[in-house]
Amino acid sequence: MINRVILVGRLVKDVELRYTQSGNATANFTLAVNRQFKSENGEREADFINCVMWRKNAENFANFTHKGSLVGIEGRIQTRNYENKEGQRVYVTEVNADSFSLLESRSESQKQADQSQSYQSNTKPNSFGGADIDINDDDMPF
């Protein structure tokens, strides 16, 4: 069986780094990945993909990236489920990332972060090679 995923995108927000009770680092993050086609109205859409990374890779990823960083990740799709506080079964699908690559220099990454802060709160810059996309906060999956 093959379960391999390669993604290139920008971090939607800073990586959330936490530690398990046994001391293992875990990083949770969301990548915005442009689709290869444009919508009917000519705009390029993006998918927002939840990812998790573990141990030393998680610590390094959190230390060397920030909101807006262009990264490549390699991993596998993983599903899990749990029961929430209301007793409902919640199903989660995410990419369990094994490795990552930083795809721009630190100065380009910082320039991107500075640029994204200068936009209005309801407009996000599209720095994936397409035209700008207006994304309302209500449309964000997190």
N, C-alpha and C positions, 0 to 999 in steps of 0.2 A: 504494500500500500504506500501511496505517496501523499504526504501532507506538507507542502512547502509553500511559503509565502514570501514574496519580496515586495516591499513597498518603498516608494520615495514620496516624501511629502514634508509639510511643515508642521511643527508642533503648534497646536491650537492654544495651549497655555503652558506654563512652567510644569516640569515633571513633578509629580507627587511622590516623594521618597519616604518610605516607612520601613520599619523593621518588625519582623515577627517576634514572638515571645522567645524563640530560640536564637534570635540575633541575626537572622538572614534578612538582607536588604531586598526590598521589592519596590519597583518603580512603576507607577501607573501613568499613562499618558495617552493623548489622542492625537492622531495624525490626520491632517486634512490632505487628501489625495485627489488631484484633479482627475476628472473623467476624460477619456480620449475624444469625446464628441461634444458638440454644443447642443443646447436645448432648442426647442422650436423657435424661441425668440432670439436665438443667436448667442446666448450666454453660455459660458463654460461652467458646469456644475462641479461640485466636489463631494466626495464621500468622507465622512468623519469616522475613523476607525479606531476603536479602543484597543490598547495594547498593554502588555505587562512584561516586565523584564526582572530578572532575579540576580541576587548575589553581587559580585564585584562589578559585573557589567551594568547593573542597575545603578550602583554608586557612581561609576564613571560617566554613565549617560546623564545622570542628574547634574553632575559637576560641570560637564562640558557643553550643555545645551541650555536653551531657554526658549520662551515663547517666540515663535517665528523661525526657529532654527530649521534649516533644510537638512534632512537626514534620510538615510536609507537604512532599513532594517530587514533582517532575514529571520524567519521563524516558522511557526506552524499555527494553524487555526485550532483553537481549543474551546470546548464547551463545558459549562459547569452549571450547577443549580444549587439553590439554597432556599431555606424558608425564612421569610422576613418577619419582622416583629408582629405583623398582623396575621401571621400563619399562612400567608400565600406563598406558593412555590414561584421563585424567580429564576428565569433561565438567562444565562449570560454567554455570549459568543465574543471571543476576543482573540487577538494574535499574541501568542507567547513568543516574544522575541529572543532569539539566541545570540544575535550579534548586531552591531550597528556600524554605520559609517557616517562621519561628518562630511557633508557635501559642499561646504563653502568655508572660506577662511573666517577666522574669528572677527576680522574687521567687517567683512560682508554681512556676517551674522548680526553683529551689533548694529550695523547700519539698518538692516531689516527690522530689528527690534525697535530702534528709534523711530523709524518711519511708521511702524504700525501704531505706536503710541500717539502719533500726531493726527490720526484719523478720528472721526467722530465715533462715539461708542456703538452706534448701530450700523456702522459701515466697516467692513473688514477688507484690507487690501488683498488682492489676488496676486501673489508673487510666484505663481506656478507656471507662468508663461502665457496666461490668458488675459482677457479683459477684466477690469475690476468687477467684483460681484458684491451686490448689497445683500448682507445677511443680517436679518433681524435677530436679536438675542433670543426671541421666542422660538426661532427655528433651530437653535443649537440643541444637540441631544444631551447636554450636561448642564 
